[in-house]
Amino acid sequence: MLAKIRIKYGETAEARIQHWQHMIAEYQGSEDIERLRAVNNFFNESRFINDIDLWHKNDYWATPLEFLAKDAGDCEDFSIAKYFTLKEMGLDISKLRITYVKATLLNQAHMVLAYYETPTTVPLILDNINKRILPASERSDLRPIYSFNADSLWLSRTRNEQLKAGKPDQLRLWKDLNRRMQLEML
């Protein structure tokens, strides 16, 4: 796989992906909070670039390999890369939700990764705008709209109440992302 990365994206991208793979191995079996910090810090070093400028599309969800190869992406790409990296580290994905929010200070749609220690706790938010991991209760600048992981899709009724609304396969971009990730493994 690394040889394909080097050919397609160059040696710098190959080195970045090797660093990512080492980080995944290093934090296997670590406490959840240690993994969250390592992953959040690692990806938040990348550049924010809008999809239209990077991928020439209005909305594109990059795979973690695409994000790493470009060392850039938009908020969806940061959240998705963090999600799949934590999954690779062995973190229970039932504790993770990719969350579509309204960033009220910016008055725009945004995406973050939420970590729920238990199903009823206030989640911790991993974000590329506010790079500190904070409880959602301290992020009054974010208003949740919906969230999902590999198993379920939830709609937010209020800041603290979410209703299961189906499966993530209802999201076209999620289905496309997972299809492309499978092709990367070939």
C-alpha positions as YAML, in Angstrom:
chain: A
units: angstrom
residues:
- id: 1
  name: MET
  ca: [0.00, 0.00, 0.00]
- id: 2
  name: LEU
  ca: [2.80, 2.46, 0.86]
- id: 3
  name: ALA
  ca: [4.35, 1.98, -2.57]
- id: 4
  name: LYS
  ca: [1.01, 2.93, -4.17]
- id: 5
  name: ILE
  ca: [0.83, 6.02, -1.93]
- id: 6
  name: ARG
  ca: [4.38, 7.05, -2.90]
- id: 7
  name: ILE
  ca: [3.60, 6.68, -6.61]
- id: 8
  name: LYS
  ca: [0.27, 8.53, -6.43]
- id: 9
  name: TYR
  ca: [1.06, 11.27, -3.86]
- id: 10
  name: GLY
  ca: [4.84, 11.34, -3.32]
- id: 11
  name: GLU
  ca: [7.38, 10.58, -0.60]
- id: 12
  name: THR
  ca: [6.13, 13.23, 1.84]
- id: 13
  name: ALA
  ca: [2.66, 11.66, 1.84]
- id: 14
  name: GLU
  ca: [4.20, 8.22, 2.29]
- id: 15
  name: ALA
  ca: [6.16, 9.45, 5.34]
- id: 16
  name: ARG
  ca: [3.03, 11.05, 6.83]
- id: 17
  name: ILE
  ca: [1.10, 7.80, 6.44]
- id: 18
  name: GLN
  ca: [3.95, 5.83, 8.02]
- id: 19
  name: HIS
  ca: [3.89, 8.25, 10.98]
- id: 20
  name: TRP
  ca: [0.11, 7.71, 11.24]
- id: 21
  name: GLN
  ca: [0.55, 3.92, 11.21]
- id: 22
  name: HIS
  ca: [3.19, 4.15, 13.96]
- id: 23
  name: MET
  ca: [0.87, 6.31, 16.07]
- id: 24
  name: ILE
  ca: [-1.93, 3.78, 15.70]
- id: 25
  name: ALA
  ca: [0.36, 0.97, 16.85]
- id: 26
  name: GLU
  ca: [1.83, 3.05, 19.71]
- id: 27
  name: TYR
  ca: [-1.56, 3.85, 21.23]
- id: 28
  name: GLN
  ca: [-3.14, 0.38, 20.90]
- id: 29
  name: GLY
  ca: [-4.42, -0.53, 24.35]
- id: 30
  name: SER
  ca: [-3.90, 2.96, 25.81]
- id: 31
  name: GLU
  ca: [-6.55, 4.69, 27.89]
- id: 32
  name: ASP
  ca: [-9.29, 6.26, 25.77]
- id: 33
  name: ILE
  ca: [-8.35, 9.83, 26.74]
- id: 34
  name: GLU
  ca: [-4.73, 9.25, 25.68]
- id: 35
  name: ARG
  ca: [-5.88, 7.99, 22.29]
- id: 36
  name: LEU
  ca: [-8.28, 10.92, 21.89]
- id: 37
  name: ARG
  ca: [-5.52, 13.44, 22.62]
- id: 38
  name: ALA
  ca: [-2.98, 11.78, 20.32]
- id: 39
  name: VAL
  ca: [-5.41, 11.57, 17.41]
- id: 40
  name: ASN
  ca: [-6.85, 15.05, 17.89]
- id: 41
  name: ASN
  ca: [-3.37, 16.61, 18.05]
- id: 42
  name: PHE
  ca: [-2.06, 14.61, 15.09]
- id: 43
  name: PHE
  ca: [-4.84, 15.55, 12.69]
- id: 44
  name: ASN
  ca: [-5.22, 19.14, 13.90]
- id: 45
  name: GLU
  ca: [-1.72, 19.81, 12.55]
- id: 46
  name: SER
  ca: [-3.14, 19.48, 9.02]
- id: 47
  name: ARG
  ca: [-4.39, 22.42, 6.98]
- id: 48
  name: PHE
  ca: [-8.04, 23.35, 6.55]
- id: 49
  name: ILE
  ca: [-9.02, 23.70, 2.89]
- id: 50
  name: ASN
  ca: [-12.56, 23.80, 1.46]
- id: 51
  name: ASP
  ca: [-13.68, 20.91, -0.75]
- id: 52
  name: ILE
  ca: [-14.13, 23.12, -3.78]
- id: 53
  name: ASP
  ca: [-10.49, 24.24, -3.60]
- id: 54
  name: LEU
  ca: [-9.02, 20.83, -2.75]
- id: 55
  name: TRP
  ca: [-11.26, 18.34, -4.56]
- id: 56
  name: HIS
  ca: [-13.08, 20.65, -7.03]
- id: 57
  name: LYS
  ca: [-16.42, 19.45, -5.63]
- id: 58
  name: ASN
  ca: [-18.96, 21.23, -3.42]
- id: 59
  name: ASP
  ca: [-19.02, 18.42, -0.88]
- id: 60
  name: TYR
  ca: [-16.55, 15.52, -0.72]
- id: 61
  name: TRP
  ca: [-15.79, 13.28, 2.26]
- id: 62
  name: ALA
  ca: [-12.15, 12.23, 1.93]
- id: 63
  name: THR
  ca: [-10.93, 8.88, 3.16]
- id: 64
  name: PRO
  ca: [-8.29, 9.04, 5.91]
- id: 65
  name: LEU
  ca: [-5.63, 8.08, 3.34]
- id: 66
  name: GLU
  ca: [-6.72, 10.86, 0.97]
- id: 67
  name: PHE
  ca: [-6.72, 13.35, 3.85]
- id: 68
  name: LEU
  ca: [-3.25, 12.27, 4.97]
- id: 69
  name: ALA
  ca: [-1.88, 12.25, 1.44]
- id: 70
  name: LYS
  ca: [-3.00, 15.86, 0.90]
- id: 71
  name: ASP
  ca: [-2.30, 16.85, 4.53]
- id: 72
  name: ALA
  ca: [-5.42, 18.97, 4.22]
- id: 73
  name: GLY
  ca: [-9.18, 18.84, 4.23]
- id: 74
  name: ASP
  ca: [-12.34, 20.39, 5.57]
- id: 75
  name: CYS
  ca: [-14.13, 19.69, 8.84]
- id: 76
  name: GLU
  ca: [-15.72, 16.46, 7.60]
- id: 77
  name: ASP
  ca: [-12.32, 15.12, 6.61]
- id: 78
  name: PHE
  ca: [-10.83, 15.93, 10.04]
- id: 79
  name: SER
  ca: [-13.75, 14.22, 11.83]
- id: 80
  name: ILE
  ca: [-13.76, 11.15, 9.59]
- id: 81
  name: ALA
  ca: [-9.99, 10.67, 9.84]
- id: 82
  name: LYS
  ca: [-10.16, 10.92, 13.63]
- id: 83
  name: TYR
  ca: [-13.07, 8.46, 13.78]
- id: 84
  name: PHE
  ca: [-11.41, 5.77, 11.67]
- id: 85
  name: THR
  ca: [-8.03, 6.22, 13.36]
- id: 86
  name: LEU
  ca: [-9.56, 5.74, 16.81]
- id: 87
  name: LYS
  ca: [-11.38, 2.69, 15.47]
- id: 88
  name: GLU
  ca: [-8.05, 1.29, 14.21]
- id: 89
  name: MET
  ca: [-6.55, 1.90, 17.66]
- id: 90
  name: GLY
  ca: [-9.23, -0.36, 19.09]
- id: 91
  name: LEU
  ca: [-11.51, 2.24, 20.63]
- id: 92
  name: ASP
  ca: [-15.10, 1.00, 20.83]
- id: 93
  name: ILE
  ca: [-16.93, 2.78, 17.99]
- id: 94
  name: SER
  ca: [-20.17, 2.74, 19.95]
- id: 95
  name: LYS
  ca: [-18.49, 5.55, 21.97]
- id: 96
  name: LEU
  ca: [-17.89, 7.65, 18.84]
- id: 97
  name: ARG
  ca: [-20.25, 9.74, 16.74]
- id: 98
  name: ILE
  ca: [-19.43, 11.94, 13.80]
- id: 99
  name: THR
  ca: [-21.61, 14.94, 14.56]
- id: 100
  name: TYR
  ca: [-22.99, 17.50, 12.15]
- id: 101
  name: VAL
  ca: [-23.48, 20.80, 13.98]
- id: 102
  name: LYS
  ca: [-24.12, 24.46, 13.37]
- id: 103
  name: ALA
  ca: [-21.11, 26.48, 14.44]
- id: 104
  name: THR
  ca: [-23.04, 29.45, 15.79]
- id: 105
  name: LEU
  ca: [-20.11, 31.88, 16.00]
- id: 106
  name: LEU
  ca: [-19.28, 31.25, 12.34]
- id: 107
  name: ASN
  ca: [-22.94, 30.87, 11.34]
- id: 108
  name: GLN
  ca: [-22.16, 27.82, 9.24]
- id: 109
  name: ALA
  ca: [-22.45, 24.06, 9.11]
- id: 110
  name: HIS
  ca: [-19.58, 22.19, 10.74]
- id: 111
  name: MET
  ca: [-18.63, 18.64, 11.67]
- id: 112
  name: VAL
  ca: [-16.90, 17.36, 14.82]
- id: 113
  name: LEU
  ca: [-16.23, 14.00, 16.45]
- id: 114
  name: ALA
  ca: [-18.02, 13.29, 19.73]
- id: 115
  name: TYR
  ca: [-16.77, 10.73, 22.28]
- id: 116
  name: TYR
  ca: [-19.26, 9.30, 24.79]
- id: 117
  name: GLU
  ca: [-17.56, 7.55, 27.71]
- id: 118
  name: THR
  ca: [-20.96, 5.99, 28.46]
- id: 119
  name: PRO
  ca: [-24.21, 6.34, 26.48]
- id: 120
  name: THR
  ca: [-25.58, 8.87, 28.99]
- id: 121
  name: THR
  ca: [-22.51, 11.05, 29.64]
- id: 122
  name: VAL
  ca: [-21.91, 14.45, 28.10]
- id: 123
  name: PRO
  ca: [-19.63, 13.78, 25.14]
- id: 124
  name: LEU
  ca: [-16.14, 15.16, 24.65]
- id: 125
  name: ILE
  ca: [-15.75, 17.09, 21.39]
- id: 126
  name: LEU
  ca: [-12.76, 16.68, 19.06]
- id: 127
  name: ASP
  ca: [-12.71, 19.63, 16.69]
- id: 128
  name: ASN
  ca: [-10.39, 21.26, 14.17]
- id: 129
  name: ILE
  ca: [-11.59, 24.81, 14.97]
- id: 130
  name: ASN
  ca: [-11.29, 24.71, 18.76]
- id: 131
  name: LYS
  ca: [-8.41, 22.29, 19.05]
- id: 132
  name: ARG
  ca: [-8.88, 21.59, 22.78]
- id: 133
  name: ILE
  ca: [-10.90, 18.52, 23.68]
- id: 134
  name: LEU
  ca: [-13.81, 19.87, 25.71]
- id: 135
  name: PRO
  ca: [-17.12, 18.51, 27.01]
- id: 136
  name: ALA
  ca: [-20.05, 19.44, 24.78]
- id: 137
  name: SER
  ca: [-21.47, 21.35, 27.75]
- id: 138
  name: GLU
  ca: [-18.56, 23.80, 27.35]
- id: 139
  name: ARG
  ca: [-19.12, 24.21, 23.61]
- id: 140
  name: SER
  ca: [-22.09, 26.56, 23.51]
- id: 141
  name: ASP
  ca: [-20.83, 27.61, 20.06]
- id: 142
  name: LEU
  ca: [-22.01, 24.27, 18.61]
- id: 143
  name: ARG
  ca: [-25.63, 23.27, 18.06]
- id: 144
  name: PRO
  ca: [-26.00, 19.57, 17.14]
- id: 145
  name: ILE
  ca: [-28.16, 18.65, 14.14]
- id: 146
  name: TYR
  ca: [-27.49, 14.94, 13.64]
- id: 147
  name: SER
  ca: [-24.81, 12.37, 14.42]
- id: 148
  name: PHE
  ca: [-23.83, 8.92, 13.22]
- id: 149
  name: ASN
  ca: [-21.32, 6.13, 13.48]
- id: 150
  name: ALA
  ca: [-20.97, 2.85, 11.58]
- id: 151
  name: ASP
  ca: [-24.06, 1.45, 13.30]
- id: 152
  name: SER
  ca: [-26.68, 4.19, 13.76]
- id: 153
  name: LEU
  ca: [-27.90, 7.65, 12.82]
- id: 154
  name: TRP
  ca: [-29.37, 10.04, 15.41]
- id: 155
  name: LEU
  ca: [-31.30, 13.29, 15.01]
- id: 156
  name: SER
  ca: [-30.85, 15.93, 17.70]
- id: 157
  name: ARG
  ca: [-34.06, 17.20, 19.21]
- id: 158
  name: THR
  ca: [-32.27, 19.42, 21.73]
- id: 159
  name: ARG
  ca: [-28.66, 19.89, 22.82]
- id: 160
  name: ASN
  ca: [-29.05, 16.91, 25.17]
- id: 161
  name: GLU
  ca: [-31.70, 14.75, 23.50]
- id: 162
  name: GLN
  ca: [-31.12, 12.61, 20.43]
- id: 163
  name: LEU
  ca: [-33.43, 10.15, 18.73]
- id: 164
  name: LYS
  ca: [-32.29, 7.13, 16.75]
- id: 165
  name: ALA
  ca: [-33.34, 7.78, 13.18]
- id: 166
  name: GLY
  ca: [-31.97, 4.88, 11.19]
- id: 167
  name: LYS
  ca: [-28.72, 3.69, 9.71]
- id: 168
  name: PRO
  ca: [-25.78, 5.72, 8.38]
- id: 169
  name: ASP
  ca: [-26.22, 4.10, 4.96]
- id: 170
  name: GLN
  ca: [-28.99, 6.66, 4.47]
- id: 171
  name: LEU
  ca: [-26.17, 9.19, 4.00]
- id: 172
  name: ARG
  ca: [-24.97, 9.09, 0.38]
- id: 173
  name: LEU
  ca: [-21.58, 10.59, 1.19]
- id: 174
  name: TRP
  ca: [-21.01, 8.01, 3.97]
- id: 175
  name: LYS
  ca: [-21.79, 5.14, 1.58]
- id: 176
  name: ASP
  ca: [-19.45, 6.60, -1.04]
- id: 177
  name: LEU
  ca: [-16.68, 7.10, 1.54]
- id: 178
  name: ASN
  ca: [-16.89, 3.49, 2.73]
- id: 179
  name: ARG
  ca: [-16.89, 2.19, -0.85]
- id: 180
  name: ARG
  ca: [-13.73, 4.17, -1.66]
- id: 181
  name: MET
  ca: [-12.06, 2.98, 1.56]
- id: 182
  name: GLN
  ca: [-12.66, -0.63, 0.51]
- id: 183
  name: LEU
  ca: [-11.10, 0.07, -2.89]
- id: 184
  name: GLU
  ca: [-8.01, 1.57, -1.19]
- id: 185
  name: MET
  ca: [-7.38, -1.76, 0.52]
- id: 186
  name: LEU
  ca: [-7.08, -3.63, -2.81]
...
